[in-house]
Amino acid sequence: MNLLSKIVIPLFVVLVIMYGFRKKINVYESFLAGAKEGLYITFNIFPAVIAMVFAINIFLDSNFIYFFLNSFRNFFNFLNIPLEIMPMALLRPVSGTASLAIMNDIFIKHGPDSYLGRLASILQGCTDTTIYVLALYFSSIGIKKIRYSLGVGLFADFVGITVAFLLTMFLF
Amino acid sequence: MVNIIWIFLILVGIFFSLITGNIDTINNSILTNGKEGLDLIISILPIIVLWSGIMKIAEDSGLLKRFAQLVQPLLSRLFPDVPKENPALGYIASNIAANMMGLGSAATPFGLKAMKELQKINPDKETASTPMITFLVLNTAGVTIVPTTVLALRIAHHSANPSEIIIPGIIATFCSSLGGLLLDYFIRRRKK
């Protein structure tokens, strides 16, 4: 599993570059053009990241979430779910930057190789900003009744989160 | 939506700290916050730039299109109500391929075009059609092969093995897509 994880990226890079070479495109120029786009992307999300780190840090440092979730503590302990991950699981469907900021906070406090750190990493990768995407896509074509889409989308996220928990518990 | 959450996080955080006498912590937090945000951006910047470059090669060389062609046959099964020659299926395939490769910004335009095409064959323009819902389930549960920002942050925080989360991540995403599609399938069957 570990070796497989390590080999994904090198293989992918080889595939992309070989394919580009065979199709006779200017691989280097393409790379530069893409890198420039990447710079713009980062530049564009910069204000949102600052805003979210600001809000998330205030919220997490106030310890409100632990006060709020304390009554469920036994339940979470029973399931072996650390309380610290709950803010991330709750905010992930709405805002990618917010959950990124929480993940950053977890890495600072517990390290990326802790149980929490790994769990947060898998969680960030395996679920999407479901509520945000639904709002964007439906409003772009003027849909008002979204029927069961939100339910199914959140259910899919829930399955992803559950599997992420199980995998972190048993794989590492 | 994000607006309300942002306001909620800040106000609840500050008021709760005032009530519990945590003023020092919150004061420090506000003052040092900006630096933490900057550090976060700086740590994800190199990988996003680098990976965008690699993915641009995949786009320019037609590899992304090849990927889309590979998933397309599967799609006509998932979308029985969409005619096979409808351009929506092509856009959906490109959207999924771009998402798989972690090209979020390239995926969105394809996704919006797919919704537009699906809207053309939607009898009730204000209500989501079943193919739209199936597409959005696929989209939001979508598989990402290389989660670039996560990797970048893990590297920045000196993980001993930053990429160890890739395969577990793929498994978790796959399960979440499958779960979503199955539920969607059963709801569609029951409604018929």
Boltz contact constraints between the chains, C-beta under 6 A:
constraints:
  - contact:
      token1: [A, 1]
      token2: [B, 167]
      max_distance: 6.0
  - contact:
      token1: [A, 2]
      token2: [B, 164]
      max_distance: 6.0
  - contact:
      token1: [A, 4]
      token2: [B, 167]
      max_distance: 6.0
  - contact:
      token1: [A, 5]
      token2: [B, 163]
      max_distance: 6.0
  - contact:
      token1: [A, 5]
      token2: [B, 164]
      max_distance: 6.0
  - contact:
      token1: [A, 5]
      token2: [B, 166]
      max_distance: 6.0
  - contact:
      token1: [A, 5]
      token2: [B, 167]
      max_distance: 6.0
  - contact:
      token1: [A, 6]
      token2: [B, 163]
      max_distance: 6.0
  - contact:
      token1: [A, 8]
      token2: [B, 166]
      max_distance: 6.0
  - contact:
      token1: [A, 16]
      token2: [B, 54]
      max_distance: 6.0
  - contact:
      token1: [A, 16]
      token2: [B, 57]
      max_distance: 6.0
  - contact:
      token1: [A, 16]
      token2: [B, 58]
      max_distance: 6.0
  - contact:
      token1: [A, 19]
      token2: [B, 61]
      max_distance: 6.0
  - contact:
      token1: [A, 19]
      token2: [B, 63]
      max_distance: 6.0
  - contact:
      token1: [A, 20]
      token2: [B, 57]
      max_distance: 6.0
  - contact:
      token1: [A, 20]
      token2: [B, 61]
      max_distance: 6.0
  - contact:
      token1: [A, 23]
      token2: [B, 61]
      max_distance: 6.0
  - contact:
      token1: [A, 25]
      token2: [B, 60]
      max_distance: 6.0
  - contact:
      token1: [A, 25]
      token2: [B, 61]
      max_distance: 6.0
  - contact:
      token1: [A, 27]
      token2: [B, 57]
      max_distance: 6.0
  - contact:
      token1: [A, 30]
      token2: [B, 56]
      max_distance: 6.0
  - contact:
      token1: [A, 30]
      token2: [B, 57]
      max_distance: 6.0
  - contact:
      token1: [A, 30]
      token2: [B, 60]
      max_distance: 6.0
  - contact:
      token1: [A, 31]
      token2: [B, 53]
      max_distance: 6.0
  - contact:
      token1: [A, 31]
      token2: [B, 57]
      max_distance: 6.0
  - contact:
      token1: [A, 33]
      token2: [B, 56]
      max_distance: 6.0
  - contact:
      token1: [A, 34]
      token2: [B, 52]
      max_distance: 6.0
  - contact:
      token1: [A, 34]
      token2: [B, 53]
      max_distance: 6.0
  - contact:
      token1: [A, 34]
      token2: [B, 55]
      max_distance: 6.0
  - contact:
      token1: [A, 34]
      token2: [B, 56]
      max_distance: 6.0
  - contact:
      token1: [A, 35]
      token2: [B, 49]
      max_distance: 6.0
  - contact:
      token1: [A, 35]
      token2: [B, 52]
      max_distance: 6.0
  - contact:
      token1: [A, 35]
      token2: [B, 53]
      max_distance: 6.0
  - contact:
      token1: [A, 37]
      token2: [B, 52]
      max_distance: 6.0
  - contact:
      token1: [A, 38]
      token2: [B, 48]
      max_distance: 6.0
  - contact:
      token1: [A, 38]
      token2: [B, 49]
      max_distance: 6.0
  - contact:
      token1: [A, 38]
      token2: [B, 52]
      max_distance: 6.0
  - contact:
      token1: [A, 39]
      token2: [B, 49]
      max_distance: 6.0
  - contact:
      token1: [A, 41]
      token2: [B, 105]
      max_distance: 6.0
  - contact:
      token1: [A, 42]
      token2: [B, 45]
      max_distance: 6.0
  - contact:
      token1: [A, 42]
      token2: [B, 48]
      max_distance: 6.0
  - contact:
      token1: [A, 46]
      token2: [B, 41]
      max_distance: 6.0
  - contact:
      token1: [A, 49]
      token2: [B, 37]
      max_distance: 6.0
  - contact:
      token1: [A, 49]
      token2: [B, 40]
      max_distance: 6.0
  - contact:
      token1: [A, 49]
      token2: [B, 41]
      max_distance: 6.0
  - contact:
      token1: [A, 50]
      token2: [B, 37]
      max_distance: 6.0
  - contact:
      token1: [A, 53]
      token2: [B, 33]
      max_distance: 6.0
  - contact:
      token1: [A, 53]
      token2: [B, 36]
      max_distance: 6.0
  - contact:
      token1: [A, 53]
      token2: [B, 37]
      max_distance: 6.0
  - contact:
      token1: [A, 54]
      token2: [B, 33]
      max_distance: 6.0
  - contact:
      token1: [A, 55]
      token2: [B, 6]
      max_distance: 6.0
  - contact:
      token1: [A, 55]
      token2: [B, 9]
      max_distance: 6.0
  - contact:
      token1: [A, 55]
      token2: [B, 10]
      max_distance: 6.0
  - contact:
      token1: [A, 57]
      token2: [B, 29]
      max_distance: 6.0
  - contact:
      token1: [A, 57]
      token2: [B, 33]
      max_distance: 6.0
  - contact:
      token1: [A, 58]
      token2: [B, 10]
      max_distance: 6.0
  - contact:
      token1: [A, 58]
      token2: [B, 13]
      max_distance: 6.0
  - contact:
      token1: [A, 58]
      token2: [B, 29]
      max_distance: 6.0
  - contact:
      token1: [A, 59]
      token2: [B, 9]
      max_distance: 6.0
  - contact:
      token1: [A, 59]
      token2: [B, 13]
      max_distance: 6.0
  - contact:
      token1: [A, 61]
      token2: [B, 25]
      max_distance: 6.0
  - contact:
      token1: [A, 61]
      token2: [B, 26]
      max_distance: 6.0
  - contact:
      token1: [A, 61]
      token2: [B, 29]
      max_distance: 6.0
  - contact:
      token1: [A, 62]
      token2: [B, 13]
      max_distance: 6.0
  - contact:
      token1: [A, 62]
      token2: [B, 16]
      max_distance: 6.0
  - contact:
      token1: [A, 62]
      token2: [B, 17]
      max_distance: 6.0
  - contact:
      token1: [A, 64]
      token2: [B, 12]
      max_distance: 6.0
  - contact:
      token1: [A, 64]
      token2: [B, 16]
      max_distance: 6.0
  - contact:
      token1: [A, 95]
      token2: [B, 2]
      max_distance: 6.0
  - contact:
      token1: [A, 104]
      token2: [B, 40]
      max_distance: 6.0
  - contact:
      token1: [A, 107]
      token2: [B, 157]
      max_distance: 6.0
  - contact:
      token1: [A, 112]
      token2: [B, 154]
      max_distance: 6.0
  - contact:
      token1: [A, 112]
      token2: [B, 157]
      max_distance: 6.0
  - contact:
      token1: [A, 112]
      token2: [B, 159]
      max_distance: 6.0
  - contact:
      token1: [A, 113]
      token2: [B, 159]
      max_distance: 6.0
  - contact:
      token1: [A, 113]
      token2: [B, 160]
      max_distance: 6.0
  - contact:
      token1: [A, 121]
      token2: [B, 150]
      max_distance: 6.0
  - contact:
      token1: [A, 121]
      token2: [B, 165]
      max_distance: 6.0
  - contact:
      token1: [A, 122]
      token2: [B, 165]
      max_distance: 6.0
  - contact:
      token1: [A, 122]
      token2: [B, 168]
      max_distance: 6.0
  - contact:
      token1: [A, 122]
      token2: [B, 169]
      max_distance: 6.0
  - contact:
      token1: [A, 122]
      token2: [B, 172]
      max_distance: 6.0
  - contact:
      token1: [A, 124]
      token2: [B, 150]
      max_distance: 6.0
  - contact:
      token1: [A, 125]
      token2: [B, 144]
      max_distance: 6.0
  - contact:
      token1: [A, 125]
      token2: [B, 147]
      max_distance: 6.0
  - contact:
      token1: [A, 125]
      token2: [B, 150]
      max_distance: 6.0
  - contact:
      token1: [A, 125]
      token2: [B, 169]
      max_distance: 6.0
  - contact:
      token1: [A, 126]
      token2: [B, 169]
      max_distance: 6.0
  - contact:
      token1: [A, 126]
      token2: [B, 172]
      max_distance: 6.0
  - contact:
      token1: [A, 126]
      token2: [B, 173]
      max_distance: 6.0
  - contact:
      token1: [A, 128]
      token2: [B, 140]
      max_distance: 6.0
  - contact:
      token1: [A, 130]
      token2: [B, 140]
      max_distance: 6.0
  - contact:
      token1: [A, 133]
      token2: [B, 140]
      max_distance: 6.0
  - contact:
      token1: [A, 137]
      token2: [B, 115]
      max_distance: 6.0
  - contact:
      token1: [A, 140]
      token2: [B, 112]
      max_distance: 6.0
  - contact:
      token1: [A, 141]
      token2: [B, 115]
      max_distance: 6.0
  - contact:
      token1: [A, 141]
      token2: [B, 119]
      max_distance: 6.0
  - contact:
      token1: [A, 143]
      token2: [B, 128]
      max_distance: 6.0
  - contact:
      token1: [A, 144]
      token2: [B, 126]
      max_distance: 6.0
  - contact:
      token1: [A, 145]
      token2: [B, 127]
      max_distance: 6.0
  - contact:
      token1: [A, 146]
      token2: [B, 128]
      max_distance: 6.0
  - contact:
      token1: [A, 147]
      token2: [B, 128]
      max_distance: 6.0
  - contact:
      token1: [A, 148]
      token2: [B, 187]
      max_distance: 6.0
  - contact:
      token1: [A, 149]
      token2: [B, 128]
      max_distance: 6.0
  - contact:
      token1: [A, 149]
      token2: [B, 133]
      max_distance: 6.0
  - contact:
      token1: [A, 149]
      token2: [B, 136]
      max_distance: 6.0
  - contact:
      token1: [A, 152]
      token2: [B, 137]
      max_distance: 6.0
  - contact:
      token1: [A, 152]
      token2: [B, 180]
      max_distance: 6.0
  - contact:
      token1: [A, 152]
      token2: [B, 183]
      max_distance: 6.0
  - contact:
      token1: [A, 152]
      token2: [B, 184]
      max_distance: 6.0
  - contact:
      token1: [A, 153]
      token2: [B, 137]
      max_distance: 6.0
  - contact:
      token1: [A, 153]
      token2: [B, 140]
      max_distance: 6.0
  - contact:
      token1: [A, 155]
      token2: [B, 183]
      max_distance: 6.0
  - contact:
      token1: [A, 156]
      token2: [B, 137]
      max_distance: 6.0
  - contact:
      token1: [A, 156]
      token2: [B, 141]
      max_distance: 6.0
  - contact:
      token1: [A, 156]
      token2: [B, 176]
      max_distance: 6.0
  - contact:
      token1: [A, 156]
      token2: [B, 179]
      max_distance: 6.0
  - contact:
      token1: [A, 156]
      token2: [B, 180]
      max_distance: 6.0
  - contact:
      token1: [A, 159]
      token2: [B, 175]
      max_distance: 6.0
  - contact:
      token1: [A, 159]
      token2: [B, 176]
      max_distance: 6.0
  - contact:
      token1: [A, 159]
      token2: [B, 179]
      max_distance: 6.0
  - contact:
      token1: [A, 160]
      token2: [B, 172]
      max_distance: 6.0
  - contact:
      token1: [A, 160]
      token2: [B, 176]
      max_distance: 6.0
  - contact:
      token1: [A, 163]
      token2: [B, 172]
      max_distance: 6.0
  - contact:
      token1: [A, 163]
      token2: [B, 175]
      max_distance: 6.0
  - contact:
      token1: [A, 164]
      token2: [B, 172]
      max_distance: 6.0
  - contact:
      token1: [A, 167]
      token2: [B, 168]
      max_distance: 6.0
  - contact:
      token1: [A, 171]
      token2: [B, 168]
      max_distance: 6.0
